[in-house]
Amino acid sequence: MGQTQLLLITLGIIIAGTAVIVGMNLFQANAIEANRNGITNDLLSIANMSQAHFKKTAQLGGGNRDFQGFTIPKNMQSNENGDYTIVYLRQDQALFQGVGKEVVGAGVGCDESQQYVTHRILVYPDSVRVQIVY
């Protein structure tokens, strides 16, 4: 083989390797973003349920203008997106947290920090605020 052919083969291997690494990083970034969206949607559902609990009277099984006493339904505590917990419940607000299944910072060339996608949602009687923790 000539010098030019070896150079072209080497260049082809470098380009193919770079393309594979870029593809893996894009796939991981997409997985993290999908996990973030899933957790946010689940937290919004939990927030809506807690607001409904807040607004219902005690006779109907609600909180009678109080978030205390609300529990996350069993089927919503854990799913394919993550695990959900109550951080606190107060009379006028509630805080819920969702911890996802995807590791943030994972991928080719990244350190394995083992910090999972984590979001919190602060719920008021008439509004919510989503916070990205990781």
C-alpha positions in Angstrom: 0.0 0.0 0.0 1.1 3.4 -0.7 1.6 6.2 1.8 -1.5 8.0 0.4 -3.8 5.0 0.9 -2.6 4.6 4.5 -3.2 8.3 5.2 -6.8 8.0 3.7 -7.5 4.9 5.8 -6.3 6.6 9.0 -8.3 9.7 8.2 -11.4 7.6 7.6 -11.0 5.9 10.9 -10.6 9.2 12.7 -13.7 10.6 11.1 -15.8 7.5 11.8 -14.7 7.4 15.4 -15.5 11.1 15.9 -19.0 10.6 14.3 -19.7 7.7 16.7 -18.7 9.7 19.8 -20.8 12.7 18.7 -23.7 10.4 18.1 -23.4 8.9 21.5 -23.3 12.3 23.2 -26.4 13.5 21.3 -28.3 10.3 22.2 -27.4 10.8 25.9 -28.4 14.5 25.8 -31.7 13.6 24.2 -32.4 10.9 26.9 -31.7 13.5 29.7 -34.0 16.0 28.1 -36.8 13.4 27.6 -36.4 12.5 31.3 -36.6 16.1 32.3 -39.8 16.6 30.3 -41.3 13.4 31.8 -40.5 14.4 35.4 -41.9 17.9 34.8 -45.2 16.5 33.4 -45.5 14.0 36.3 -44.8 16.8 38.9 -47.5 19.0 37.2 -50.0 16.1 37.5 -49.1 15.7 41.2 -49.4 19.5 41.7 -52.9 19.5 40.1 -54.0 16.7 42.4 -52.7 18.5 45.5 -54.5 21.7 44.4 -57.7 19.7 44.0 -57.2 18.3 47.5 -56.6 21.9 48.8 -59.9 23.1 47.2 -62.1 20.2 48.3 -64.0 20.4 51.5 -63.3 17.9 54.3 -66.7 16.3 53.7 -65.6 15.4 50.2 -62.2 14.0 51.3 -60.2 17.1 50.7 -58.0 19.4 52.7 -60.5 22.2 53.3 -58.1 25.0 52.1 -55.0 23.1 53.5 -52.4 21.0 51.7 -51.7 18.9 54.8 -53.1 15.5 54.5 -52.4 15.1 50.8 -50.6 12.0 49.7 -49.1 11.1 46.4 -51.1 8.2 44.9 -49.2 4.8 44.9 -49.2 4.6 41.1 -47.6 8.0 40.9 -44.8 7.5 43.5 -42.6 5.7 41.0 -42.7 5.2 37.3 -40.5 4.9 34.2 -39.5 8.6 34.5 -38.5 8.6 38.2 -39.5 8.6 41.8 -41.6 11.3 43.5 -41.7 12.4 47.1 -43.3 15.0 49.3 -40.6 17.4 50.7 -43.1 19.3 52.8 -46.8 20.1 53.1 -48.0 23.3 54.7 -51.3 25.0 55.0 -50.7 27.4 52.1 -48.0 25.6 50.0 -46.5 22.2 49.2 -43.2 21.1 47.8 -42.7 17.9 45.7 -39.6 16.4 44.3 -39.0 14.1 41.3 -35.7 12.2 40.9 -35.3 10.8 37.4 -33.6 7.7 36.0 -31.0 9.5 33.8 -27.6 10.5 35.2 -26.8 14.2 34.5 -23.3 14.6 33.1 -23.1 11.0 31.8 -21.7 10.4 28.3 -18.5 10.0 26.5 -15.7 12.0 28.1 -17.8 13.2 31.1 -17.2 12.4 34.7 -19.7 10.1 36.4 -21.1 12.5 39.0 -24.0 10.1 39.7 -26.4 13.1 40.1 -29.7 12.2 38.6 -32.1 14.5 36.9 -33.9 16.2 39.8 -36.8 18.7 39.7 -38.9 20.3 42.4 -42.3 21.9 42.1 -43.6 24.4 44.6 -47.4 24.4 44.7 -49.6 27.3 45.8 -53.4 27.3 45.9 -53.5 29.0 42.5 -50.1 28.6 40.9 -47.0 26.4 40.7 -43.3 27.0 40.2 -40.9 24.4 38.8 -37.3 24.4 39.8 -34.5 22.3 38.2 -32.2 21.0 40.9 -29.9 18.9 38.6 
